[in-house]
Amino acid sequence: MISSNIAKRYARAFFGIAKEDRQYEKYYQELILFSSILSKNRNLRELLTNPVFNQAEKRAVIDSILQKIAVSDVTTNFLKLLVDKRRIGILPEIENCYRRLMDDALRTIRIDVRTAFPLSSEMSGKLQVRLEELTGRKVEMAVSEDVSLLGGIVVGVGDTLYDGSIKTQLNNIRNLLGEEI
């Protein structure tokens, strides 16, 4: 809970800078890039989060990495600040908070769609247009196939789940019949 509040503060601060520069997505992509490097390299992650190593060593490692991946000065300074303040370990949380702030500013919503069968590009396009009409926002859909649904579709919009799967309908019928007996 505490690290979550700290992550929100750092994300809001970084987002404020991005808002001034009008570089929401660029800075977000740079955060993702560095975060993916950390997640893939366990030794690097341990070095940067371990208090045994001194800040000068950590700073030198960060400098060499950031020179190789060519991120903006703003993101470079932000990541160095996280290392200096010993907050680099909560970078994934900061990234998530920043993404929510960016989505709100850009009026974007991320929607998860599960289907029992692959969607054609035409059907996927129609679904996206309909969801944009319903939400009043630009929709970014993540579509996955889940054969356990038997048929139908399950759409997750934020905390709301719209379940139109045959599996759920059959379970509902089973529950109704069980109550009648």
Steps between C-alpha positions, in 0.01 A plus 500: 500500500777744592704423189182543296453853635864579436472363146197723439691808617796427274271419207304826548822700516641338186164535326495871586828542313369294209188718491710816475706346219195335338699177481269260690547200276869553427590509870273203568673295230836590650383388844380172350833452323706543816253300709522209255880510524471478879247219490710293259829545687481370855860595584446859392177522699674365811792739458273804473269402786758360743610754765839324534624658176586868523316765305803591287519144362128495431517840334787387274304191393188707430701753299651231277165331440316823425767607250453174310120511480478871412216633713413868546676714756176530698461123533871461570480750787185335634657153502814636666281665763331166567840338550622784724186486714511118509164473324603319181344181638150647466549596134233251378245660737602848387460385140145374569400821678647710220308294241170569681574872510594496132186307406283755683675793332475344154145373563607142432371184662658156492259214453563127529293279273487121527326296234448131444606541139738731311343831399521605138648843439157622390332372818781639715462839333124504555545404865756777548273761342207389717712509816623849410138610463409348838797640693544830320875435490760367260519124557815290507390136486696197606326198346577149618353162419356288782348172379364428850229761435334256254360796305424867539715779630625649829592870506686662789469879519691625802346330803185399310468160333239437232466125470306376199661159489303180455686348796363767736149473355503123553620547858220752560243253367646224717473726806139592419403136455675410825297760688173368359557147620 
